[in-house]
């Protein structure tokens, strides 16, 4: 388990508008190949810009996977940035792009 930034609970408590999306390891090809299908990744972003303000991983290699999100947040990266970064297939890291794409699509459709 690993996390960085704000949780949904933090955002509600602080009155911060946010969007969140998650994706289960149970529906991820590499996870299934490894037999590690429990858990999920979750991204939390600002609704207007898509800036990532929180990320949480419960599942295989969470402590390693979180570093990509820490770097992105350090540079105030967005779900659009994460969705555009190439990720090899099949890797565990590519699971991060699925909630990023969902949030990017949602923000784009609202504008």
LINQUISUL-V558839 format. One record per pair of residues at least 24 apart in sequence whose ideal C-beta (glycine too) atoms are under 8 Angstrom apart, sorted by the first residue. I is the first residue (numbers start at 1). GAP is how many residues later the second one is. If there is no record, write none. Layout:
BEGIN
i->I gap->GAP
i->I gap->GAP
END
This chain:
BEGIN
i->1 gap->55
i->1 gap->56
i->1 gap->57
i->1 gap->61
i->2 gap->54
i->2 gap->55
i->2 gap->60
i->2 gap->61
i->2 gap->63
i->2 gap->64
i->3 gap->51
i->3 gap->52
i->3 gap->53
i->3 gap->54
i->3 gap->63
i->4 gap->50
i->4 gap->51
i->4 gap->52
i->4 gap->62
i->4 gap->65
i->4 gap->66
i->4 gap->69
i->5 gap->39
i->5 gap->47
i->5 gap->48
i->5 gap->49
i->5 gap->50
i->5 gap->68
i->6 gap->38
i->6 gap->47
i->6 gap->48
i->7 gap->37
i->7 gap->47
i->7 gap->49
i->8 gap->36
i->8 gap->46
i->10 gap->44
i->11 gap->33
i->11 gap->42
i->11 gap->43
i->16 gap->30
i->16 gap->37
i->17 gap->29
i->17 gap->30
i->18 gap->26
i->18 gap->27
i->18 gap->28
i->18 gap->29
i->18 gap->35
i->18 gap->36
i->19 gap->25
i->19 gap->26
i->19 gap->27
i->19 gap->28
i->19 gap->84
i->19 gap->87
i->19 gap->88
i->20 gap->24
i->20 gap->25
i->20 gap->83
i->21 gap->78
i->21 gap->79
i->21 gap->81
i->21 gap->82
i->21 gap->85
i->22 gap->77
i->23 gap->72
i->23 gap->75
i->23 gap->76
i->23 gap->79
i->25 gap->34
i->25 gap->35
i->25 gap->70
i->28 gap->64
i->28 gap->66
i->28 gap->67
i->28 gap->70
i->29 gap->60
i->29 gap->61
i->30 gap->60
i->30 gap->61
i->30 gap->62
i->30 gap->64
i->30 gap->65
i->31 gap->28
i->31 gap->29
i->31 gap->61
i->31 gap->64
i->33 gap->57
i->34 gap->26
i->34 gap->58
i->36 gap->24
i->41 gap->24
i->41 gap->54
i->41 gap->55
i->41 gap->57
i->41 gap->58
i->42 gap->57
i->43 gap->26
i->43 gap->36
i->43 gap->39
i->43 gap->53
i->43 gap->56
i->43 gap->57
i->43 gap->60
i->45 gap->33
i->45 gap->34
i->45 gap->58
i->45 gap->62
i->47 gap->60
i->47 gap->63
i->48 gap->59
i->49 gap->29
i->50 gap->28
i->50 gap->29
i->50 gap->30
i->50 gap->53
i->50 gap->54
i->50 gap->57
i->51 gap->25
i->51 gap->26
i->51 gap->27
i->52 gap->25
i->52 gap->26
i->52 gap->27
i->52 gap->30
i->60 gap->32
i->61 gap->31
i->65 gap->27
i->65 gap->28
i->65 gap->30
i->65 gap->31
i->68 gap->25
i->68 gap->28
i->69 gap->27
i->78 gap->26
i->79 gap->24
i->79 gap->25
i->79 gap->28
i->80 gap->24
i->80 gap->27
END
